[in-house]
Amino acid sequence: MKHVLLFVPDGVGVRNYLYSAVLKNREAKFTLYHNFDSDTVTTLKNEVAIQQTLEIPTYQESVVEKFYRELIHCCRLKYNAKKLDNPTLLKNWNKKRSGLKNKLFYAFVNFVSNFYGSYKTILKLESVYQRKIRTNPLFKKVLAQLKNQQIDVLFCTHQRALKAPVIFAAAHSLGIKTAAVIYSWDNVPKARLALQADLYLSWSDHMKNELQLFYPEINPDTILVTGTPQFEFYHDPSLLKAREEFASEYNLDVNKKWLCFSGDDVYTSPQDPLYLQDIAQQLEVTGLQKDYQIVFRRCPVDVSGRYQEVINEFKETIIEIPPLWNFNTQQWNAIYPTKADIGLLVNVAYHCETVVNVGSTMAFDFGMFKKPAIYINYDQPNNGAWSVDTIYKYQHFRSMPSKDAVFWLNRKEDLLSLLQKIEQGEQTSIAAWFDTIVASPNSASDNIFNAIDL
C-alpha cells in the first residue's frame, strides 16, 4: 500500500481533490500535509478518507529567495509576452504594490529582469533559485518529517503555493516521487510554476501543450492528461434538489426564472457591483423583474462586502446565496469550502437559466447542464485603467474555439434580447470550448489516483 502525502495549500484543493472521488475507496494511505486550523482538520478527517495529518513547519522566505522567485516570474512574463505577442501577460506582474520598501523591491526586480532576456538565462536563474531554497531552515525540517513518515508519493493540488518549491526540493532529495496538478485553466501563462515535479497532471491536451510552450525544459512524458475532478460532481444526481425545495430553502420565488450573477475577486473584476446593479436595473426597466430573480453568488474568497449597497437597493430582485465556505479567517488561502457547498453550486447551475459574469470559469459549470453563459463585455464609465477588453485578451481566452461559446453582453440594454434568445432555446458552443479545456470529465479522479499510485 502506497503512502501518499497530500499537500493541499488552499480551499479549492479541498473541494476539487479531497471532496471528489480521488481518495474514495483507494488502496492507499493518505496523510494530509497542511497548515489548517484544528477545527478544519477535524472536519476534514470526518469527511475525507485521510488516515493521519501532518502540519507543515513555519516557512520564512528569505529576501534572496523572494528576489529570485519574483525575478524569474518577471523574466518569464516578459519573455512570453514577446514570444506570444500578448502584452496582457504582463498584467500578471504589474499589480499595485503598497509601501515604499515593497515598491522599491519590485522596481529593482523589474530593472534587473532587463538583463535576463533569453530563455537560457531564465533557466540559470531557476538553478540558482533551487539552490537557494535548499538553504532555508524549512528544507531540513521537511526532510526530517518525510524521513519519519516513509512517504512514497508527494501530491500537491496547487502549483504556485509559496512553500511548494522547498517541500518538493526536500522530497526530491529523498527520492520521493512528486506530482502536482495545475490549479486552474488560466494558471499556466501566469508563470507561477515555481516547483519542480516528477509528474504534472494537466486538465487537457490544451493545457499540456501550454506547459510545453511556456516551460520547454519539462519532458513531455512527465505531463499526464488526467482531467480535473471538479466537474464530476455535476454527474451525481443525489446532489440535486427539487426546484420547490431549493426555492423554499433560499427564499426564491418558485414562479420566476432565475439567472445567476457570479462575482469575481476584487482584483479581477473591480466593477462587479456596478455590473450587478446594471443587471437588476435592466430587469426593472424592461419589466422582467416580474419574471426573473437574480441569484447572486459572490467569489468565495471575496469577503469585502462591496456588493451590499446594491443588494439592499434591489432586495426583491437580488437574492444572495452565499457560498458555504468557512470564513473564520481573512487569509484567502485558509478559507475553504464545506462539503455542502458542492451541492449548492450544482443546484445553482441546475436551476438557473444562465450565469452572468466577467469571463468566469462558471461558464463551464453551467455548461455541464447545457446552460449558456453571458459574458459582460462593456466598461463602466470612469472605470480607470481596468477594462474588459484587457480581460478577454488574456492568454487563456485564446483557447475559445469561437466567440459563440458564450453570449456577449456588449451593452447593458442588450440583456433583454439575450434572455429572449435563451428562452427560445438558442444554444452556444460552450461544449466545444469545454472539450478543449477539460479532458475526461467523468474519469478524472481515477486518472489522477492511477497517476500518483504508480
Salt bridges, closest charged atoms under 4 A:
GLU61 OE2 - ARG69 NE 2.65
GLU70 OE2 - ARG69 NH1 3.55
GLU70 OE1 - HIS73 ND1 3.74
GLU70 OE1 - ARG192 NH2 3.27
GLU126 OE2 - ARG76 NH2 2.96
ASP186 OD2 - LYS190 NZ 3.30
ASP198 OD1 - HIS172 NE2 4.00
GLU210 OE2 - HIS206 NE2 3.68
GLU217 OE2 - ARG76 NH2 2.98
GLU249 OE1 - LYS241 NZ 2.52
ASP278 OD1 - LYS412 NZ 3.92
ASP291 OD2 - LYS290 NZ 3.65
ASP302 OD2 - ARG306 NE 2.86
GLU320 OE2 - ARG298 NE 3.44
ASP341 OD2 - ARG297 NH2 2.95
ASP389 OD2 - LYS393 NZ 3.11
GLU413 OE1 - ARG411 NH1 3.99
ASP414 OD1 - ARG411 NH2 2.96
GLU423 OE2 - LYS257 NZ 3.54
ASP446 OD1 - ARG26 NH2 2.84
